[in-house]
Amino acid sequence: MLDFLKSARPRRLRIVRNGHPALRQKSSPIKEVTAEVRRLAARMVVTMQENDVVGVGLAAPQVGVNVRLIVVDTSPDEDSPPPTEPLSPGEASLNPRMPLALVNPEITWVSPETSCCGEGCLSLPGVRGEVTRPARVRLNATTLDGEAIDVECGGLLARCLQHEIDHLDGVLFIDRAPDEQQKAAAPLLKRMEKNELKQLAKR
Ligand SMILES: [Zn+2]
């Protein structure tokens, strides 16, 4: 558990939607974990948890900030069925520490085996797509306290990390879905873009 959650609960942030320019930019590395970065991470955790749909991850561009910071919580609920496969080293070591903020996360290796799974995104409400990704990845990152993480991750954590790190490079899951699913989602994405640009113009 992150320390800040024990004190006053930070305020949630607005999640930007398809059409917001922050979702299509490459985000900058974080050079130093300042109080501002910690505050942002805290607010991102609350934003991830307090959404109508509870997210398993959130990337800073989704709250309109183009820095390389993500928060993840893919730990199983108390009432989830027990895992059918042994946990990967990443899930075993990181699940108990979730929600977890990762600074400058990178995928340094991907497995040749892939898995296909339906994905959604808090920035693309109502849009779903089947995305094929490497089944296991090696994660390199640091925590807010400067601890280096270098671990192989599988399962939902591997998928979530790839989805969130894609956000830091301006890539959305729907870009990786089959053409026909992209086409089917296009009208909804277009409407979302129009609304998002209208919102932006008001600010
Ligand atoms: Zn997303």
Residues whose N, C-alpha, C, O or C-beta is under 5 A from the ligand:
A	BS01	ZN	G120 C121 L122
